[in-house]
Amino acid sequence: FRPDAVVWPMRYPTFNALLADRRGGVWLEHYPTTPGVPAVWSAFDSAGLLLGEVRTPPGLRLLEIGEDYLLGVARDSLDIEQVRMYALRRSASAPHRE
């Protein structure tokens, strides 16, 4: 393997993953171009308004977005999957609408 012989693509996908949250919003994970850095997610409400961006720990595969938590799976140093849950604090400027 010769790193200098690798042909890198001229373009990358815009998004890597899409998830819906419990409020009917959509979260889009930006395509990672650098390994080992936090993933960046753009969160939109049910009307399509951008609420903001969230960074998740490197290697976390996000599975569920709750009212006040993020749930995912990450691998430890022995390559064993572990369930991880993180607190999610939503901005007061982004109220839940029924």
C-alpha positions in Angstrom: 0.0 0.0 0.0 1.4 3.4 -1.0 -0.5 6.4 0.4 0.8 8.6 -2.3 -0.8 6.3 -4.9 -4.3 6.6 -3.5 -6.7 8.5 -5.8 -9.0 10.6 -3.6 -12.5 11.4 -4.9 -13.1 14.9 -6.1 -16.5 15.0 -4.4 -17.9 13.5 -1.2 -21.6 12.8 -0.3 -23.2 15.7 1.6 -24.7 13.5 4.3 -23.8 10.2 5.9 -27.0 9.3 7.8 -30.5 10.5 8.5 -32.6 9.9 11.6 -36.0 11.1 12.8 -36.4 12.2 16.4 -39.4 11.8 18.8 -40.7 15.3 17.9 -40.9 14.6 14.2 -37.7 16.4 13.4 -35.0 15.2 11.2 -31.3 14.9 12.0 -28.7 14.7 9.2 -25.2 13.6 9.8 -22.6 15.4 7.7 -20.3 13.1 5.7 -17.1 12.7 7.7 -13.9 13.6 5.7 -11.5 13.1 8.6 -11.5 9.9 10.7 -11.5 10.1 14.5 -13.2 13.5 14.8 -16.7 14.1 16.3 -19.6 13.6 14.0 -21.6 16.7 13.1 -25.4 16.5 12.9 -27.8 19.2 11.7 -31.1 19.1 13.5 -34.3 20.3 11.8 -37.8 20.6 13.3 -40.8 19.0 11.7 -41.4 22.1 9.6 -37.8 22.0 8.2 -36.4 24.8 10.2 -32.7 24.4 11.1 -32.5 24.2 14.9 -28.7 23.9 15.2 -25.8 21.5 15.0 -24.8 18.7 17.5 -21.4 17.0 17.7 -21.3 13.4 18.8 -18.2 11.5 20.1 -16.0 9.9 17.4 -17.0 6.4 16.6 -20.6 6.7 18.1 -23.2 5.2 15.8 -26.3 7.2 16.7 -29.5 5.0 16.8 -32.1 7.0 18.6 -32.9 10.7 19.5 -35.2 11.1 22.4 -36.7 14.1 24.1 -33.6 14.5 26.4 -31.1 11.9 25.3 -29.1 10.5 22.4 -28.6 6.7 22.3 -26.0 4.9 20.2 -23.4 2.2 20.0 -19.6 2.6 20.1 -16.7 0.1 20.1 -14.3 0.0 23.0 -10.5 -0.6 22.8 -11.2 -4.4 22.5 -13.6 -3.8 19.6 -16.6 -4.7 21.7 -19.8 -2.8 21.1 -21.1 -0.9 24.0 -24.4 1.0 24.3 -23.9 4.7 25.1 -26.5 7.2 26.2 -25.8 11.0 26.4 -28.0 13.8 27.8 -29.6 16.1 25.2 -30.4 19.6 26.3 -32.7 21.3 23.8 -32.8 25.0 23.5 -35.7 27.0 24.9 -35.9 28.7 21.5 -36.9 25.4 19.9 -40.1 24.4 21.7 -41.9 21.2 21.1 -45.0 21.8 19.0 -47.9 19.3 18.9 
